[in-house]
Every structure is written in structure tokens, then in C-alpha cells.
Amino acid sequence: MSLDIKVKTFGMAPEEDQLNEISDKIKSSHKGDILIFPEYAAYTLEGSQEAFAELSKMSSDNGLSIITTLNLPGHDLPFADPKENYNALFIFSRNGEVYCPQAKITPQSFEMRHLDESFPKMNVAPYSHLNQVTLRQNGKNFSAFFFICSDLYVLPLFGFNELKSEIICCPANFGNGAESAAGRVIEYSVQSGLFKQGFYCNTYQNAKQDLIPLTVGFESAYETGTTDKPYDKEEMKQRVRKASAVYPDDEYCNFKSMLKLTRQGTFTVPKSRSLENGLEVHLGRYETVVEL
């Protein structure tokens, strides 16, 4: 039996427009569905508070579960500082429960500090744990990890037996050009047997004529295939190294500036959250079973 998650995207836009598009997709879905959307259904504190209330209500009213991230403290996020906001993953269950099992480990420089006044203020704190989560659908449990966007960077830090699970989920907002590189990393993690299923979604942007869109939509689900080469940690390290670019935090002050790197086919990681700067990530566990 496989976990059934519907992969969705939305356009990167003002928060009200994003929430309206998400709402339309929820209303056109079916009772019992599990929907995963890209990160940041809302990205400011005020927008996230509104989105939290709306998504809580929509999940219950429509009888389905919703997965995305918001700029909020994690009410039950393990190892979190309750005084900090995170780019936190929320699962709004059809049964009325809301779970927060993970937060972003590698937020971009402009997420952590408001470096450009012309862009929205986020000011989220980086998170230090990668938590295994138990998801339950129709009475069956599935072990899972959530890698929020560039958190794919931390995959090579751990061995096969530490990460081996049934599900990998990546709700993302990769800049234009990085979405395919990230997809190849996720695909390898599933095809090599580290995970049995993968779910990955990225935002899109409707840019004006002659302008490069900041993001390109991606909706994909992956199933374990047959391979002659089982998972190899060194192979994963090489793939992530090729797919990622570490940058000096202060040199890229907004999302648009990231295109210089993402258009080269790499997703971005700020130096302050990089291995060369001594990044430490601890494996953890979200103890509550998430009822989908």
C-alpha cells in the first residue's frame, strides 16, 4: 500500500492572491484528499497568521488534509525556541488537528534578515533538527522526512540506515533553474531505495512579457524503481554538491538576486548555513502520529 498525496503548486504572488489560488484548489479537490503545496503559503507574520486560520478552517470544512509552510512559531515543533518564528511546516488535518513536525534548516539570507526593504520582511530563525515523522492514512503508518526546499543540502550528512524511510516530501520555492536540479536529487533518493515514495512541488510565477519568471512550477511524485546501484552516501554527496551553490549571505539580499545562481542549475544555500561554516544538523523525531 502506498501513501496517496496530491501534489499541487501555486503562483508566487502577494499573499492574498496565493491564498485565493490555494483555496480554489482545495475546493476543487475531493473529501479525504491529502494536498501538499509549496513552501510559504504565506511568508510574512501577519499573512501567515491569516493563512493559518483559513487553512485550519478549509481543511475541516472540506474534509481533507493540507501540507505547506508558514512564517510562524511551531506550536509543537520539537527542539524549537518558542520565542522564534521559523519557516515552519504545518499539516492541517481533516480531523481538525494541526501538526508542526519540521522547520527549515537552511533558510536563505533574506529569510533570516530583512536585507532589502523593498521585499517582504520574514526574519525567520534557522532550525537545527531533521525529524522523522510518522504519517497515518487509513490506519496504515508511513515513516517520512520533510526537506523544506534547500534543506535537500543536508541529505549527505546522514547514512542510509539513519534516513531510510517510506516517504520524502519537499515543499519548495526554488528559484528559476534550480527546480530540475532539486528534482534529480529527490529522484535519486527514491530510485536508489533510500525512500519508497517522493513528493515534490515548486511555485511558479507569471512574469510580464520579456521578463524571466522568478520560479518555475514543478509537481512530481516519485515511486521506487528498479536499479542496479543501491543508495550510496558518496554518490548523494556528489549529486548535492553539483546541484547546490553556497553564497556569501550579504551579497544576495533578495529572491530576485538569486537568479544569478539558480539559472546555472543550482539551488542556493547561504554560507552561514553551510558545511564550510560548520553547520550541524541533528536527527530528531516528531513523537505525535500525524493523522491524515
Buried (B, 14 or more C-beta within 10 A) or exposed (E): EBBEBBBBBBBBBEBEEBBBBBBEBBEEBEEBBBBBBBBBBBBBBEBBBBBBEBBBEBBBEBEBBBBBBBBBBBEEBBEBEEEBBBBBBBBBBBEEBBBBBBBBBBBBBBBBBBBBEEBBBBBBBBBBBBBBBBBBBEEEEBBBBBBBBBBBBBBBBBEBEEBBBBBBBBBBBBBBBBBEBBBEBBBBBBBBBBBBBBBBBBBBBEEEEEEEBBBBBBBBBBEBEEEEEEBBBEBBEEBBBEBBBBBEBEEBBBBBBBBBBBEEBBBBBBBBBBBEEEBEBEEBEBEBEBBB
